[in-house]
């Protein structure tokens, strides 16, 4: 759903057809923020702090999925800083 890349909060939908997405324009990336995705048939709409930041309409599956909370380091995300932490207040999933 969301991932930190190069100091930005970015949204993606990874599937066999690719990983379309983009990054939210942030004025202050520090502190607590809300991230949301509304998954509808053929479309996922992404929200950052209650504001719509993107829509993806390609490669959207109808297969059941589940959330993964991950603090991965390395790859294309910039310099690796260890130890690192991620703080999550809550996760809500609704139909």
C-alpha positions in Angstrom: 0.0 0.0 0.0 2.5 2.7 1.2 6.2 2.6 1.5 8.9 5.1 2.3 11.2 5.7 -0.7 13.9 8.4 -0.7 12.2 10.3 2.2 8.8 10.3 0.5 5.6 8.3 1.2 4.8 6.4 -1.9 1.8 4.2 -3.0 1.9 1.2 -5.2 -0.1 -1.8 -6.3 2.4 -4.6 -7.2 1.1 -7.3 -9.5 2.3 -9.4 -12.4 1.5 -6.5 -14.7 3.9 -4.2 -12.9 3.9 -1.8 -9.9 2.1 1.4 -10.9 2.0 4.1 -8.4 3.5 7.4 -7.3 4.5 9.4 -4.2 2.5 11.8 -2.1 3.6 15.5 -1.9 4.5 16.1 1.7 5.0 19.3 3.5 6.2 17.6 6.7 6.9 13.9 6.7 7.6 13.8 10.5 5.1 12.8 13.1 2.0 10.6 12.9 0.1 10.2 9.6 -2.8 8.2 8.3 -2.6 6.0 5.2 -5.6 4.4 3.5 -6.5 2.5 0.4 -10.0 2.0 -0.8 -10.1 -1.2 -2.9 -13.0 -1.4 -5.3 -13.5 -3.7 -8.4 -10.9 -2.6 -10.9 -9.6 0.4 -8.9 -7.6 1.3 -5.7 -7.7 4.8 -4.4 -5.0 5.9 -2.0 -5.2 8.5 0.8 -2.6 10.3 2.9 -3.9 12.1 6.0 -7.4 12.0 4.5 -6.5 13.5 1.2 -6.6 11.5 -2.0 -3.1 11.2 -3.5 -3.6 8.6 -6.3 -5.7 6.1 -8.1 -4.6 2.8 -9.8 -6.8 1.1 -12.4 -4.4 -1.5 -13.9 -3.4 -4.9 -12.6 -6.0 -4.9 -9.9 -6.8 -8.4 -8.8 -10.0 -9.8 -7.4 -8.1 -12.4 -5.3 -8.2 -12.1 -1.5 -5.3 -10.3 0.0 -4.0 -9.6 3.5 -1.9 -6.7 5.0 1.8 -7.0 5.8 3.6 -4.5 8.1 7.2 -4.6 7.2 10.3 -2.5 8.0 12.5 -3.5 5.1 15.8 -1.8 4.6 18.1 -1.6 1.7 17.4 -1.7 -2.0 16.4 1.5 -3.8 15.1 3.3 -0.7 18.4 5.2 -0.1 20.9 4.8 2.6 20.4 2.0 5.1 20.1 3.2 8.7 20.2 0.5 11.4 18.8 0.0 13.9 15.5 1.5 12.6 12.0 1.5 13.9 8.5 1.9 12.7 5.6 2.8 15.0 2.1 1.8 14.2 -0.8 3.0 16.3 -3.5 0.8 14.7 -4.6 -1.0 11.6 -8.2 -1.2 10.5 -9.7 -3.3 7.7 -13.3 -3.0 6.8 -15.6 -4.2 4.0 
